[in-house]
Amino acid sequence: MNLAAIVNALELENLTPEIDLDTMPDIRCGYASDLLSDVLAHAPRGGVLITVQVHLNVIAVSVHAELAAVIFALGRRPDDATRARAAQEGVCLLASQAPAFEIVGKLYELGLRGVDA
């Protein structure tokens, strides 16, 4: 699914407007975790991460795991340095007021799964 369509469907705030959502690869899978070692070990390449962690290490892990985007739950927002680093690395950052459980449920309804099938 196109990342722009996900942003619209979930009414997400794009925290990295420098990144053109329409040029991002389609998202077919996602992963929800706040434990970054778990993300490194299990997050699917090209997927989206749902987390409440907003520090710079989230960006480093996302780059290493080759994630396309990160959705911050519960209205969490990274600082400007973290946001700028994500834009530089090409990782789209999105924000939602919803809890992670609701975000994951909505993504599942849109057809995203935990692994790339």
N, C-alpha and C positions, 0 to 999 in steps of 0.2 A: 504494500500500500504506500502511496506517495506520502511523504512526511508532511507536506502542506495539508493534505486531506486529514491526517491524524490531528494536526494542530487545530484545524477547523472543527472537527467532530468532537474533540475534547475541550474546546475553547481554552487552549493553552496559550500562555504568553511566551513569545519568542524573545529570549534574552540575548540572542546573537543575531541581530538583524543583518549583520554583515554577510551572513551565509544565506545564499539563495536556496530556499527550501525546495524549489522545483527542480534544482539540479542535483539534489541528494538522491542516492540510490533508494529504491523501494525498500520499505521495512516489512519484513515477514515474520519477525520473531522479537521477543523481548525477554528481559530478565529483571527481577526485582530483588534487591538485596542492599543492605547497608554495610555489609562486611566485604571490604574491598578485595581481600584475598579470595573470597568466594567468587566474586565477579571475575577476577583474573582466571580462575580455574574453570568456570562454567558458563559465562555469558557468551551467547552466540555472536560470531563475527557479523557485522553489519546490522546488528540489532539495536534496540533501545533499552537503556537502563532506567529503572524507576528507583529512586532513593531519596532519603532526607539529608544525606551527607552533601555539604556544599563547599568543601575545601578543595584546594589545588590538587590534592592526591586523586580526587575523583577524575580529574581531567587526565592525569598521567595514566591511570588505570584504563580509562576509556580509550586512550590512544593505543596503549599496549594491547588491549583486547579487541581493537579495531571496531569499536562501537560507532554507530552513526550519530546517536543522540542520547541525551540524558534528560529525563523528566524529573524535576524536583517536586516532591509532594509537600502538602501541608503549608503551602505558601513560602517555603524556604527559598532563599535567593543567595547565590554566591556573591562574594565581593567583586569589585571591579577588576582586580588583578586576575582572579580566577576566570571571570567572564572573558577578559581579553585573551588569556592563554587558550581558552577553548576555541575562540574565533580564529586565532592564529593556527591552531592545530586542525581546524575543520570539524570540530565536534559541536553540533548544534545543541544549545541549552534551552530547555523549555521549563516553564513553571506552571503549577496548578495549585489551587487552594484545596483540592480534594486529597483525602488520605491515599496512600499507596494502594491499598486494597481496592478502592473504587476505581482508580486509574487502571489497574491491571484488569479488572472486570470489564471495563469499557473497551480496552484494547483487545481483549479476548472476543468480545461481541463483534468487533470490527474484523476479526479473522486472524489476528496475530496469535502465535503460539509460543511456547517456551523454547522450542527448538526449531530449526529450519527444516521443515519436512519436504 
